[in-house]
Amino acid sequence: QVQLLESGGGLVLAGGSLSVSCAASGRIFSDSVMGWFRRAPGKEREFVAGIRWGSGTTAYADSVKDRFTISRDNAKNTVYLQMNSLKPEDTAVYYCATARVRIGVPRGVDNYDYWGQGTQVTVSS
């Protein structure tokens, strides 16, 4: 069992920055992947970024590449998502999730086993 708890989020003006964190408790393995997803009103949950716990390999959705940065602190069992140059279309509930896969960073919702409760990010124009 893995428990994930997001924190951070909030309200920010367009062009601003925000960071969200995800603290994991339970067994985190070197072949675990930590992912960030988001769900905007009226839309499906979508992949934002992911990182392999062991190697640090990352992957990003095209819509956030060069604006968002995912990182992890193994000692704290915490994953971070730094969001810069935020746009109103980034407004969503942000979720972290974890999966165990041998290679790569999966982007599908169904690949992930455990999910946090989500944190709201609102970008105002």
LINLIN-V893679 format. One record per backbone hydrogen bond with DSSP energy under -1.0 kcal/mol. NH is the residue of the N-H (numbers start at 1). CO is the residue of the C=O. Records with the same first field share a line. If there is no record, write none. Layout:
NH=CO  CO
This chain:
3=25
5=23
7=21
9=19
10=120
12=122
14=124
15=86
16=13
18=83
20=81
21=7
22=79
23=5
24=77
25=3
32=29
33=99
34=51
35=97
36=49
37=95
38=46
39=93
43=40
46=38
48=36
49=36
50=59
51=34
52=57
53=32
54=30
56=52
59=50
61=48
64=61
65=61
67=64
68=64
69=82
71=80
73=78
78=73
79=22
80=71
81=20
82=69
83=18
84=67
86=16
90=87
91=88
92=121
93=39
94=119
95=37
97=35
98=114
99=33
101=31
111=108
112=109
113=98
114=98
116=96
119=94
121=92
122=10
124=12
